[in-house]
């Protein structure tokens, strides 16, 4: 199949979180299965800076018509991996900026134009190259779906299957109605059964309404977004299209994250050589000057310090965890109020809680490798990477039973799930995980071997994606009388 991915992020070129990891991982996995994947991406400054090892060629001129004139740029193309091609939209006026979406003061004021351009240009490029399917990732790319179905001649638009992926429904790309002309869609589509949502232009809705399939990044999340608690105002749209909404959980790059070959670790390890994990545990305790806890009670937590990730609940639980013999290593950056609470707990328990603010990729890997448990108290989690990385490095995720966490953790075997999202429930999950090693270190080793042998790669998800896309392409060809 000839596949086009349209996305604002793609690891390792540019990313702000899990979106880039997911898009890059799936593209490479489908390319490895023999499909031709082209990834259309904004020419972010970060993308060009991180692509210095790639050889770019000039892909020709691009033009974007706008109500007050238009923009002219170039396509910059490179080979990213076997069967995976990169097509960067080189429009410096829109994308040559220090951050992807905004600065410290907030979003860039022209984000409606920046991502309308991404969707429109990605759609026309996919159709011009006779792609079999276009996959739009999150709100930034969602206009590509509506462009294919409603902004180009039917004889062009109906030749390609279109899929909208929902990585995080909390971000929907809502803008003032005055931004509607930037979409190049018929004005009458600004209505409740079109792309209007609660008085705003909603780019994500433009993908949901017109896609052949809407794919959430886990089966549980696909159900959750159809309810008010997680739908963020679009639950009615998802329910109206429930027959085309499904979930496919993400994987991770199992080669990039491989404890058997990870140079950031004090010692590498595998399910057949667990001594290295014990060495990583000892090294982490020494590096962070933590008191050695009993087997099973070294916990880590890492990621963005936000309420969405449940760090406020973790802060509530820290005294109780320390009192129960846990040593905790915390790494993250974000909400200053949450950071202050974590710092206060670390000061109160200097040998039990170590806090590092910011993000350090090497330290993150050492945390996964040395941990007995990784705490994941997210309020909502479309899929999640932390629990998959924990499993990859032989650590038990202890996670709130929500979204992709519920789909990727088998309670009591490949991690522990707790609910409700309260400090007491989190502490209970910690105790359940720690009990595996109580008086029997071999019990913990057995679990570590099970985790290290677990397949958390893109192999399984890519197979499910391949089956979905092949079915869509086959059905569309049949509807047009094509072989």
C-alpha positions in Angstrom: 0.0 0.0 0.0 1.0 3.6 -0.6 0.3 5.4 2.7 0.5 9.0 3.7 0.9 10.1 7.3 0.1 13.7 8.1 1.4 14.8 11.5 2.8 17.8 13.5 5.3 15.5 15.2 7.6 12.6 14.2 10.3 11.1 16.4 13.2 11.6 16.4 12.9 14.8 14.4 10.4 16.8 16.4 8.2 15.9 19.3 6.7 17.4 22.5 5.5 14.1 23.9 4.1 10.7 23.0 2.6 11.8 19.6 5.9 11.9 17.9 7.0 8.6 19.3 3.7 6.9 18.1 3.7 8.4 14.6 7.4 7.5 14.0 7.1 4.0 15.5 4.0 3.1 13.4 5.5 4.6 10.2 8.7 2.5 10.6 6.8 -0.6 11.5 4.5 -0.4 8.4 7.6 0.4 6.3 9.3 -2.7 7.6 6.2 -4.7 6.5 6.8 -3.6 2.9 4.4 -0.6 2.6 5.5 2.7 1.2 4.9 5.4 3.9 5.3 9.1 3.2 5.3 11.3 6.3 4.1 14.9 5.7 5.4 17.1 8.4 5.7 20.9 9.0 9.2 22.2 8.5 9.7 23.0 12.1 13.0 24.5 13.1 13.5 21.5 15.4 12.9 19.1 12.6 15.6 20.6 10.4 18.0 20.8 13.4 17.5 17.1 14.3 17.7 16.0 10.7 21.3 17.0 10.0 22.2 13.3 9.4 19.6 13.1 6.6 20.2 14.0 3.0 17.5 16.2 1.7 16.4 16.8 -1.9 14.2 19.5 -3.3 10.7 18.1 -3.9 9.5 21.1 -5.8 7.4 24.2 -5.1 4.3 24.3 -2.9 1.6 26.9 -3.0 -1.1 27.6 -0.4 -4.0 29.8 -1.5 -5.4 32.1 1.2 -8.2 34.7 1.3 -5.6 37.5 1.3 -3.2 36.1 -1.2 -1.2 33.0 -0.6 2.1 31.4 0.5 4.8 29.8 -1.5 7.4 27.4 -0.2 9.3 24.2 -1.1 8.9 20.5 -0.3 12.1 19.1 1.3 12.3 15.3 1.0 14.5 12.7 2.6 14.6 8.9 3.3 13.9 8.3 7.0 14.0 4.5 7.1 13.4 1.6 4.7 10.2 2.4 2.8 9.6 5.5 4.9 10.0 8.9 3.2 9.9 12.3 4.8 8.2 15.3 3.1 8.8 18.5 5.0 6.7 21.6 4.3 9.4 24.3 4.1 7.4 27.5 4.9 9.7 29.4 7.3 7.1 32.1 7.9 4.9 29.5 9.5 7.2 26.9 11.0 10.7 28.4 11.6 10.1 29.0 15.3 11.8 27.9 18.6 8.8 25.8 19.7 6.3 23.6 18.0 3.1 25.2 19.2 3.7 28.3 21.2 6.0 30.1 23.6 5.9 30.8 27.4 3.0 33.3 26.8 0.8 30.7 25.2 -0.1 29.4 21.8 1.2 31.1 18.6 -1.7 33.4 17.5 -1.5 32.0 13.9 -1.8 28.3 14.8 -5.1 28.1 12.9 -3.2 29.0 9.7 -0.2 26.9 10.6 -2.1 23.7 10.9 -4.8 24.4 8.3 -1.8 24.6 6.0 -0.5 21.3 7.2 -3.8 19.5 6.6 -4.5 21.1 3.2 -1.0 20.6 1.8 -0.8 17.0 3.1 -4.2 16.1 1.6 -3.3 17.5 -1.9 0.1 15.9 -1.9 -1.4 12.5 -0.9 -4.0 12.6 -3.7 -1.4 13.9 -6.3 0.8 10.9 -5.6 -2.2 8.5 -5.8 -1.9 7.3 -2.2 -4.1 4.4 -1.2 -4.8 5.8 2.3 -4.2 9.0 4.2 -3.8 8.8 8.0 -4.2 12.1 9.9 -2.7 12.2 13.4 -4.5 14.4 16.0 -6.1 17.8 15.5 -3.1 19.4 13.8 -3.6 17.2 10.7 -7.4 16.6 10.9 -8.2 19.1 8.2 -6.5 16.7 5.7 -9.5 14.4 6.1 -12.1 17.0 5.4 -10.0 18.4 2.5 -10.0 15.1 0.8 -13.7 14.6 1.2 -15.1 18.1 0.8 -12.6 20.5 -0.7 -11.4 18.7 -3.8 -13.3 17.4 -6.8 -15.1 14.2 -6.0 -13.3 12.2 -8.7 -10.1 12.9 -6.8 -11.3 12.7 -3.2 -13.1 9.4 -3.5 -10.0 7.6 -4.8 -8.3 7.5 -1.3 -9.3 6.1 2.1 -9.0 8.5 5.0 -8.4 7.7 8.7 -8.4 10.1 11.7 -6.3 9.1 14.6 -7.1 10.5 18.1 -4.0 10.5 20.2 -5.4 12.9 22.8 -9.0 14.2 22.6 -8.3 16.8 25.2 -6.6 18.9 22.5 -9.1 19.6 19.7 -7.8 22.6 17.7 -10.6 25.0 18.5 -10.4 28.5 16.9 -12.6 31.5 16.3 -15.2 31.1 13.6 -13.3 33.8 11.7 -10.7 31.2 10.9 -13.1 29.2 8.7 -11.9 30.8 5.4 -8.4 29.4 6.1 -9.7 25.8 5.8 -10.8 26.3 2.1 -13.9 24.2 3.0 -17.4 25.2 1.9 -18.7 27.9 4.3 -21.9 25.9 5.0 -19.8 23.2 6.8 -19.5 25.6 9.7 -22.6 24.1 11.5 -23.2 21.6 14.3 -23.2 18.6 12.0 -20.1 19.9 10.3 -17.0 21.3 11.9 -18.5 23.8 14.4 -18.3 22.8 18.0 -19.9 24.9 20.8 -19.4 28.1 18.9 -15.9 27.5 17.6 -14.2 26.0 14.6 -13.0 22.6 15.6 -10.3 21.1 13.4 -10.4 17.7 15.2 -14.1 17.5 14.4 -13.2 18.0 10.7 -11.4 14.7 10.9 -13.9 12.8 13.0 -16.9 13.7 10.9 -15.5 12.9 7.4 -13.1 10.0 8.2 -13.8 6.4 7.0 -12.5 5.3 10.4 -11.7 7.0 13.6 -8.9 5.2 15.5 -8.2 6.0 19.1 -4.9 4.8 20.5 -6.3 2.2 22.7 -9.6 0.2 22.8 -10.6 1.5 26.3 -9.9 5.1 25.2 -12.1 4.6 22.1 -15.0 3.9 24.5 -14.1 6.6 27.0 -14.2 9.4 24.5 -17.8 8.6 23.8 -18.7 9.6 27.4 -18.9 13.1 28.9 -16.0 12.6 31.3 -13.5 12.1 28.5 -15.3 13.4 25.4 -14.5 17.1 26.2 -17.6 18.2 24.3 -17.2 15.9 21.3 -18.7 12.8 23.0 -21.9 13.2 21.0 -20.0 13.2 17.7 -18.1 10.1 18.6 -21.3 8.3 19.6 -23.0 9.4 16.3 -20.1 7.8 14.5 -19.7 4.8 16.9 -19.8 2.3 14.0 -16.5 3.6 12.7 -14.7 4.3 16.0 -12.2 1.7 17.2 -9.1 1.5 19.2 -5.6 0.1 18.5 -3.0 0.4 21.3 0.4 1.8 20.5 3.7 0.0 20.8 7.2 1.3 21.4 10.5 1.2 19.5 11.8 -2.0 21.1 15.2 -1.5 19.4 15.7 2.0 20.6 14.7 1.0 24.1 16.5 -2.3 24.7 18.0 -2.9 28.1 20.2 -5.6 26.5 22.0 -2.9 24.5 21.3 0.4 26.2 24.6 2.3 26.6 23.0 4.7 29.2 22.8 1.9 31.8 25.4 0.9 34.4 25.1 -2.6 33.1 22.9 -4.1 30.4 20.6 -7.0 31.1 17.9 -9.3 29.7 15.5 -12.0 30.9 18.4 -14.5 30.7 20.8 -12.2 32.5 19.1 -10.4 35.4 22.2 -9.6 37.4 22.6 -6.5 35.3 19.2 -5.2 36.5 20.3 -5.6 40.1 23.5 -3.7 39.3 21.3 -0.9 37.7 19.3 -0.8 40.9 22.4 -0.4 43.1 23.8 2.2 40.8 20.6 4.3 40.8 20.4 4.3 44.6 24.1 5.4 44.7 23.6 8.1 42.1 20.6 9.6 43.8 21.8 9.0 47.4 18.7 7.0 48.3 18.4 4.6 51.2 18.4 1.0 49.9 14.8 -0.3 50.3 13.6 -3.8 50.6 13.3 -5.8 47.3 10.3 -4.6 45.4 10.1 -1.1 47.0 12.3 1.1 44.8 9.7 3.2 42.9 10.2 5.8 40.2 7.8 8.3 38.5 8.7 10.4 35.5 7.0 12.7 33.0 5.2 16.0 32.8 4.2 17.4 36.2 0.6 18.0 35.5 -2.7 17.0 37.1 -3.6 15.1 33.9 -0.7 12.8 34.8 -1.8 12.5 38.4 1.2 14.1 40.0 -1.0 15.9 42.5 -2.3 12.5 43.7 1.3 11.1 43.8 2.3 14.1 45.9 -0.5 13.2 48.3 0.8 9.7 48.6 4.6 10.4 49.1 4.6 10.5 52.9 2.6 7.3 53.1 4.9 5.6 50.6 8.0 6.6 52.4 6.5 5.4 55.7 5.9 2.0 54.1 9.6 1.6 53.2 9.6 2.9 49.7 12.5 4.8 48.2 11.3 7.1 45.4 13.1 8.7 42.4 11.1 11.4 40.7 11.9 13.1 37.4 9.8 15.7 35.5 9.0 19.3 34.8 5.8 21.3 34.5 3.4 22.8 37.0 5.4 24.9 39.6 2.9 24.2 42.3 3.3 20.5 41.9 7.0 20.8 41.7 7.0 22.7 45.0 5.0 20.0 46.7 7.4 17.3 45.4 10.4 19.4 46.6 8.9 19.7 50.0 8.4 16.0 50.3 12.0 15.4 49.2 13.2 17.8 51.8 11.2 16.0 54.5 12.5 12.6 53.4 16.0 13.3 52.1 17.1 9.6 52.0 13.7 8.3 50.8 12.7 10.7 48.0 15.0 12.1 45.3 13.6 14.8 42.9 15.2 15.9 39.7 13.4 18.7 37.8 13.7 18.9 34.1 14.1 16.1 31.7 17.2 13.9 31.2 17.0 11.1 28.7 19.9 9.2 30.1 18.6 9.5 33.7 15.1 8.4 32.5 16.5 5.2 31.1 18.5 4.6 34.3 15.3 5.1 36.3 13.4 2.5 34.3 16.3 0.0 34.5 16.8 0.4 38.2 13.2 0.5 39.3 11.2 -2.2 41.0 8.0 -0.2 40.3 7.0 2.7 38.0 4.1 4.7 39.3 1.6 5.9 36.7 -1.3 7.7 38.4 -2.7 9.4 35.2 -6.2 10.9 35.4 -6.7 9.9 31.8 -4.3 8.2 29.4 -5.2 7.6 25.8 -2.5 4.9 25.5 0.7 5.9 27.4 4.4 5.2 26.9 5.6 5.1 30.5 4.0 1.8 31.4 5.3 0.2 28.2 8.8 1.4 28.8 8.6 0.2 32.4 7.7 -3.3 31.2 10.4 -3.2 28.6 13.0 -2.5 31.3 11.6 -5.2 33.7 9.8 -2.8 36.1 6.3 -3.3 37.3 3.9 -0.4 36.3 1.5 0.5 39.1 -1.2 2.5 37.2 -4.6 4.0 37.5 -7.1 1.8 35.7 -7.9 4.1 32.8 -7.5 4.3 29.0 -4.5 2.5 27.5 -3.1 1.7 30.9 -6.0 -0.7 31.4 -5.4 -2.3 28.0 -1.6 -2.8 28.2 -1.4 -4.0 31.9 -2.6 -7.4 32.9 -3.4 -6.8 36.6 -1.2 -9.0 38.8 0.9 -10.3 36.0 2.4 -7.5 33.9 1.7 -4.7 36.4 -0.9 -3.6 38.9 -4.0 -1.4 38.3 -5.7 0.6 41.0 -8.8 2.7 41.4 -10.2 5.1 42.3 -7.5 7.8 41.7 -6.7 8.5 45.3 -3.5 8.4 47.4 -4.8 5.4 49.4 -5.5 3.4 46.3 -2.1 4.2 44.8 -0.4 3.1 48.1 -2.5 -0.1 48.0 -1.2 -0.8 44.4 2.3 -0.2 45.6 1.9 -2.7 48.4 0.4 -5.3 46.1 3.4 -5.0 43.8 5.9 -5.0 46.7 4.3 -8.1 48.1 5.7 -10.1 45.2 9.1 -9.9 46.7 8.2 -10.1 50.4 10.5 -12.9 51.8 11.1 -14.3 48.3 13.3 -12.3 45.9 12.8 -15.1 43.4 9.2 -14.1 43.0 10.2 -10.7 41.9 12.8 -12.1 39.5 10.1 -14.3 37.9 8.0 -11.2 37.3 11.0 -9.3 35.9 11.7 -12.2 33.4 8.1 -12.2 32.3 8.2 -8.4 31.7 11.4 -8.6 29.8 10.1 -11.3 27.5 6.9 -9.3 26.9 6.4 -8.0 23.3 5.6 -4.3 23.7 7.0 -3.5 20.2 5.0 -2.1 17.2 4.8 -5.6 15.7 1.4 -6.4 17.0 -0.2 -2.9 16.6 1.3 -2.7 13.1 -0.4 -6.0 12.1 -3.7 -4.6 13.3 -3.2 -1.3 11.5 -2.2 -3.1 8.3 -5.4 -5.2 8.4 -7.5 -2.1 8.9 -5.9 -0.1 6.1 -6.0 -3.1 3.7 -9.7 -3.6 4.3 -10.5 0.1 3.8 -8.4 0.3 0.6 -10.0 -3.0 -0.7 -13.5 -1.7 0.0 -12.9 1.6 -1.6 -11.5 0.0 -4.7 -14.5 -2.3 -4.9 -16.9 0.5 -4.5 -15.3 2.2 -7.6 -15.2 -1.0 -9.6 -11.5 -1.3 -9.4 -9.5 -4.6 -9.0 
